[in-house]
Amino acid sequence: MSQTSPSSSLLERLVSAIERLAPAPRSTPDFTIADAFVWQATAATFQSVETVNRLPLRLLRGIDMQLSQLKENTERFAKGLPANNALLWGARGMGKSSLVKAVHGAVAADTSRDQKLKRLKLVEIHREDINTLPHCLTQLRNRSEAFIIFTDDLSFDADDTSYKSLKAVLEGGVEGRPDNVIFYATSNRRHLMPRDMVENERATALHPSEAVEEKVSHSDRFGLWLGFHSCSPDEYLEMVRGYADHFDIAIVDTELKRQALAWSMARGARSGRVAWQFIQDLAGRQGVCLAL
């Protein structure tokens, strides 16, 4: 009868301890369970989003040109045709992130009905996780689905080096951007960095143009730039009326106009966000549910 030697027993315990310390095998993402996901950088996983917080395209008013261009670009991408990464920049509250989510919803619905098209998925990556973007794309490369990688409120501050990961993914790097991935970002800045930061780099550098080139050039790697600007009173009222009609809020137009303008003046701004906030207040006062 054989007996286990002390050295063999010690070896088994060491192997067992190492196995417990080793990270669990990474599970393969299941992108069939939802149309939208959030990249969880710390766990290197994709968290599914059961219900996406978005408005229907028909409710987005005053941004017809931007809507048309982004939708067309997204449709080409879903068909496997050449399409550009997109930067949506400009005034706050004018529907930049709402447009990305609404366009994805509309095009994803079309792809689900056409068996010849890839299923279109939306993956949000938080601004602070941009440096993990290459790792995220590794898991998306060679998948059968098409992915819109979306970052909201993208910008870079002094001493922030995460922009290098973004630059490599957008166009540079050995592998480049996967064919089944496109990148959409929103920002209040056209060049993704504050003006005083550019001027400071230029003033203190031996070669001013070279000093700022690396930090501003990644804006140029977005082939599609869509600008959003503060809306006029008429455009603002058009947004308000569109919401009121959609949700069947009964109110005389002159009174709706008076209340909507007073609301915007109290906030010192006119935008799609302000219009939506007014409608939420009005609907609440009238006991109307805003079911999308």
Helices and strands as residue ranges (DSSP letters): H 6-21, E 36-40, E 45-49, G 57-59, H 64-78, E 86-90, H 96-113, E 120-124, G 127-132, H 133-140, E 146-151, H 163-170, E 181-187, H 195-204, H 208-216, G 217-221, E 224-228, H 233-246, H 253-267, H 272-286
